[in-house]
Amino acid sequence: MQILITHGTLARTRVLRFNRLQFLAALAMLALVLMLLSGTIYHVIFLKAAREGWPVVSQITRLVVRDEFAQRDRFMRENLDAMAQKVGEMQAKLIKLEAMGERVSGLAGVKPEELKQIVPAAVSGGQGGPFVPARSPSFEQLNGMVSSLDEAADQSTDLFTMVESRLFEQRMQQLMVPNSRPIDVQVGSGFGFRTDPFTGRAALHTGLDFPTDVGTPIMAAAGGVVRSTEQHPAYGNLLEIDHGNGLVTRYAHTSRIAVKTGDLVRRGQVVAYVGTTGRSTGPHLHFEVLVEGVPQDPAKFLASGAKGATTARAPARH
């Protein structure tokens, strides 16, 4: 590219030659100079005019600034409205969770006074509906709503934690109750008075007899700790399992005991094998349930376990 510079008809003409790279660099420098110049004009003239109140320039500046502030305010207001809608949806979900928590806590056995300690500001009766504010909330109001939601979420977490703890406690209690059959065979002799097979006289039978073959596995009726394994003159090889709360089960006349004193056993675990040791007329398991050392009818415990299993297997009805 060439640029011709002349001062008149008789003056000598100067020729400036530029390649493409030099031309682009010159354009870039020109653009930079124009940007710096415009920035200087804005800061020196317009800002000074706005501060000092020049007649025309100050009005133009106010209009530009006012329009910019209006756009910024509209943008912030739209964002606040969107956040308020989200907060309303969160409030509705928390209300549902609170209602669900109250129902579940009742099923879990949480007492009302304990529930009041967790949720002191609980309101009786159902509440709900969409969040429709009278006017767009301010940032401070929205921040307060979020803080309230955070506190409500913490309360719901505490409530469900207590419910989970109570349900686990109930589950543990069920696991520690001997309501699972030690052997899946028919009962031969029940709890109560009967004719003694050795003396022929009436005598109290303190457990259930399960007649079956020697070597049949015997399962723990519930979880617990092995209390003792001993040789007894009447019971033969005797196993006792402590289930806590004064509840003990006995497994008598066994041929062999598969656990030792102090072992932790679970429901359904094989703990011994059927035999005919001790005061016995044939191979069978003599099963007892004692509460505070007093023999109870094991059939009542086993019946509650069979009822629970039947309920669990029953199909849901709609």
Secondary structure, 3 states (H helix, E strand, C coil): CEEEECCCCCCCCEEEECCHHHHHHHHHHHHHHHHHHHHHHHHHHHHHHHHHCCHHHHHHHHHHHHHHHHHHHHHHHHHHHHHHHHHHHHHHHHHHHHHHHHHHHHHHCCCHHHHHHHCCCCCCCCCCCCCCCCCCCCHHHHHHHHHHHHHHHHHHHHHHHHHHHHHHHHHHHHHCCCCCCCCCCCCCECCEEEECCCCCCEEEECCEEEECCCCCEEECCCCEEEEEEEEECCCEEEEEEEEECCEEEEEEEEEEECCCCCCEECCCCEEEEEECCCCCCCCEEEEEEEECCEEECHHHHHHHHHHHHHHHHCCCCC
